[in-house]
Amino acid sequence: MSAAADRGGAPDVAVVGGGIVGTAAAAILAGAGARVVLYEREALGAGASGRNSGVVQRPFDPALVPLYVETVALYRELEASGAGFALGGRAAGLLLLDPSVAVARAVAADLAATFPDLGAEALDAADVARLEPALAPDLAACRVPIGFPVPPSAATYAYATLAERRGAVIRLGRAAVPAVGGGRAAGVRVDGRLEPAGAVLVAAGPWSPALLDPTGRWRPITRLWGVVVETLLGTPPGHVLEEAAMDEALGTGAAVAGAGGPDPGSGTAGAGTARPGPIPASPPAAADARPAFSLVTAAGVSVVGSTFVPGDAEPGLAAWEVRLLEHGARFVPAIADAPIRGVRACARPVALDERPLLGAVPGVEGLYVAAGHGPWGISTGPASARLVVDAILGRAPAIAPALDAARFGSPFG
Ligand SMILES: Cc1cc2nc3c(=O)[nH]c(=O)nc-3n(C[C@H](O)[C@H](O)[C@H](O)COP(=O)(O)OP(=O)(O)OC[C@H]3O[C@@H](n4cnc5c(N)ncnc54)[C@H](O)[C@@H]3O)c2cc1C
């Protein structure tokens, strides 16, 4: 990167987006000595990074597992930095629930065949009742010893704190657009004014494609809206809970989804009977969408999820709240009477092949992207940020082709 002095003291890197990816990138860049300005158009965690279900969990897509492993290591460092984030010592465990023990066994066998290291086991209703008395008494489960519940926005806020501590400047309420001219990034435009920077990183989740290509031609990331309800359960289950027959719940047909993402419907890519990928192959149209149950409890708040509604517009919250609570009470009866703390929606930034786009934007020098983490961003985003930071600083081996932003061509034609 050229010296900041060449640009009259402008930052080395302008980061667009104050979610988990943008804040982690700002902290890592600043830690490497770069001068950083992060622009966030609303508030930190205003998108999915502040409104997710809140579990750091191992993905089932092999291409994402290294990102998860490094993210856990980065979270341990974040924890040690005293910036206000704690991952917890031991995984809470994930229960993939179904009334049929045959389904639970099929999911466990599937996972054991594909990921023997995971230690998936089938539990009948009596086992489940002993393990989690708050659950409805007729549920079998596949148990997988993974999943660290965290307050949904905790990592994003902590990375922002760390970034500022390291000298990064965070500008909230500032929408920024990459400024490109003569084949290179000149900085960002804020309120129509050019703010120069040596490099620009677009980490704006589902809004990233529109920032890179306002014509609408380049759209490798789509939106899949998740509505969740925050409840205050008296004695919440300790496990992360998900509905096992996810595809059926979502109306996409398959009998056994082999679920198991941090966000229900996130599937077990590569597992025998499971569809490949972290979301339904054909998300149902908004009108047909049904909730798929999940429950994650962190810091006393139990988040009941979730919906999978495609499209640009945020779904209405009131109708979904009723459906989510009704459906959730089938799994955890106390949900029916639990005090409600809030209802919220956010968009999963889902790439066409369900893997993030990382690295240099082809055809424009100094322009980078890190976006498209779908239902896995809290579990993989910091490692993605580290990879792209290394690319920006010119100190990295190449990003794996499966994750390289260039696989979808250039937004600049
Ligand atoms: C219901 C639900 C539950 C989920 N649960 C989990 C989970 O348990 N575990 C997990 O790992 N993942 C989960 N996810 C996925 C995870 O939340 C996302 O993958 C992740 O938050 C995406 O982070 P991001 O930083 O890429 O994008 P975002 O969080 O969307 O952040 C992008 C930011 O960019 C800002 N922005 C947009 N345009 C501009 C602009 N022009 N200028 C400045 N700023 C701009 C936005 O305001 C936003 O704050 C869940 C998602 C949903 C929807």
Ligand as a Chemical Component Dictionary entry (heavy atoms), coordinates in Angstrom:
data_LIG
# 
_chem_comp.id                   LIG 
_chem_comp.type                 NON-POLYMER 
_chem_comp.pdbx_formal_charge   0 
_chem_comp.three_letter_code    LIG 
# 
loop_
_chem_comp_atom.comp_id 
_chem_comp_atom.atom_id 
_chem_comp_atom.alt_atom_id 
_chem_comp_atom.type_symbol 
_chem_comp_atom.charge 
_chem_comp_atom.model_Cartn_x 
_chem_comp_atom.model_Cartn_y 
_chem_comp_atom.model_Cartn_z 
_chem_comp_atom.pdbx_ordinal 
LIG C1  C1  C 0 -32.260 -14.549 12.014 1  
LIG C2  C2  C 0 -30.788 -14.751 11.818 2  
LIG C3  C3  C 0 -30.089 -15.521 12.713 3  
LIG C4  C4  C 0 -28.723 -15.732 12.539 4  
LIG N1  N1  N 0 -28.061 -16.457 13.461 5  
LIG C5  C5  C 0 -26.727 -16.673 13.321 6  
LIG C6  C6  C 0 -26.018 -17.398 14.292 7  
LIG O1  O1  O 0 -26.580 -17.821 15.291 8  
LIG N2  N2  N 0 -24.702 -17.629 14.090 9  
LIG C7  C7  C 0 -24.046 -17.172 12.978 10 
LIG O2  O2  O 0 -22.861 -17.460 12.803 11 
LIG N3  N3  N 0 -24.677 -16.401 12.067 12 
LIG C8  C8  C 0 -26.001 -16.152 12.209 13 
LIG N4  N4  N 0 -26.676 -15.409 11.290 14 
LIG C9  C9  C 0 -25.924 -14.845 10.151 15 
LIG C10 C10 C 0 -25.110 -13.613 10.550 16 
LIG O3  O3  O 0 -25.894 -12.781 11.373 17 
LIG C11 C11 C 0 -24.646 -12.855 9.296  18 
LIG O4  O4  O 0 -23.992 -13.740 8.403  19 
LIG C12 C12 C 0 -23.655 -11.754 9.647  20 
LIG O5  O5  O 0 -24.150 -10.943 10.688 21 
LIG C13 C13 C 0 -23.336 -10.869 8.440  22 
LIG O6  O6  O 0 -22.415 -9.903  8.866  23 
LIG P1  P1  P 0 -21.889 -8.763  7.898  24 
LIG O7  O7  O 0 -20.948 -7.942  8.671  25 
LIG O8  O8  O 0 -21.402 -9.378  6.629  26 
LIG O9  O9  O 0 -23.191 -7.950  7.473  27 
LIG P2  P2  P 0 -24.237 -7.069  8.292  28 
LIG O10 O10 O 0 -24.373 -7.503  9.686  29 
LIG O11 O11 O 0 -25.455 -7.025  7.449  30 
LIG O12 O12 O 0 -23.558 -5.647  8.355  31 
LIG C14 C14 C 0 -23.504 -4.798  7.240  32 
LIG C15 C15 C 0 -23.553 -3.369  7.738  33 
LIG O13 O13 O 0 -23.318 -2.514  6.622  34 
LIG C16 C16 C 0 -24.084 -1.350  6.849  35 
LIG N5  N5  N 0 -24.190 -0.649  5.557  36 
LIG C17 C17 C 0 -24.928 -1.000  4.476  37 
LIG N6  N6  N 0 -24.732 -0.112  3.490  38 
LIG C18 C18 C 0 -23.866 0.819   3.960  39 
LIG C19 C19 C 0 -23.265 1.989   3.392  40 
LIG N7  N7  N 0 -23.537 2.396   2.141  41 
LIG N8  N8  N 0 -22.398 2.695   4.150  42 
LIG C20 C20 C 0 -22.118 2.318   5.424  43 
LIG N9  N9  N 0 -22.658 1.232   6.003  44 
LIG C21 C21 C 0 -23.513 0.484   5.264  45 
LIG C22 C22 C 0 -25.384 -1.858  7.424  46 
LIG O14 O14 O 0 -26.082 -0.843  8.123  47 
LIG C23 C23 C 0 -24.897 -2.975  8.342  48 
LIG O15 O15 O 0 -24.697 -2.528  9.673  49 
LIG C24 C24 C 0 -28.039 -15.170 11.432 50 
LIG C25 C25 C 0 -28.739 -14.365 10.526 51 
LIG C26 C26 C 0 -30.110 -14.158 10.715 52 
LIG C27 C27 C 0 -30.832 -13.271 9.745  53 
# 
loop_
_chem_comp_bond.comp_id 
_chem_comp_bond.atom_id_1 
_chem_comp_bond.atom_id_2 
_chem_comp_bond.value_order 
_chem_comp_bond.pdbx_ordinal 
LIG C1  C2  SING 1  
LIG C2  C3  SING 2  
LIG C2  C26 DOUB 3  
LIG C3  C4  DOUB 4  
LIG C4  N1  SING 5  
LIG C4  C24 SING 6  
LIG N1  C5  DOUB 7  
LIG C5  C6  SING 8  
LIG C5  C8  SING 9  
LIG C6  O1  DOUB 10 
LIG C6  N2  SING 11 
LIG N2  C7  SING 12 
LIG C7  O2  DOUB 13 
LIG C7  N3  SING 14 
LIG N3  C8  DOUB 15 
LIG C8  N4  SING 16 
LIG N4  C9  SING 17 
LIG N4  C24 SING 18 
LIG C9  C10 SING 19 
LIG C10 O3  SING 20 
LIG C10 C11 SING 21 
LIG C11 O4  SING 22 
LIG C11 C12 SING 23 
LIG C12 O5  SING 24 
LIG C12 C13 SING 25 
LIG C13 O6  SING 26 
LIG O6  P1  SING 27 
LIG P1  O7  DOUB 28 
LIG P1  O8  SING 29 
LIG P1  O9  SING 30 
LIG O9  P2  SING 31 
LIG P2  O10 DOUB 32 
LIG P2  O11 SING 33 
LIG P2  O12 SING 34 
LIG O12 C14 SING 35 
LIG C14 C15 SING 36 
LIG C15 O13 SING 37 
LIG C15 C23 SING 38 
LIG O13 C16 SING 39 
LIG C16 N5  SING 40 
LIG C16 C22 SING 41 
LIG N5  C17 SING 42 
LIG N5  C21 SING 43 
LIG C17 N6  DOUB 44 
LIG N6  C18 SING 45 
LIG C18 C19 SING 46 
LIG C18 C21 DOUB 47 
LIG C19 N7  SING 48 
LIG C19 N8  DOUB 49 
LIG N8  C20 SING 50 
LIG C20 N9  DOUB 51 
LIG N9  C21 SING 52 
LIG C22 O14 SING 53 
LIG C22 C23 SING 54 
LIG C23 O15 SING 55 
LIG C24 C25 DOUB 56 
LIG C25 C26 SING 57 
LIG C26 C27 SING 58 
# 
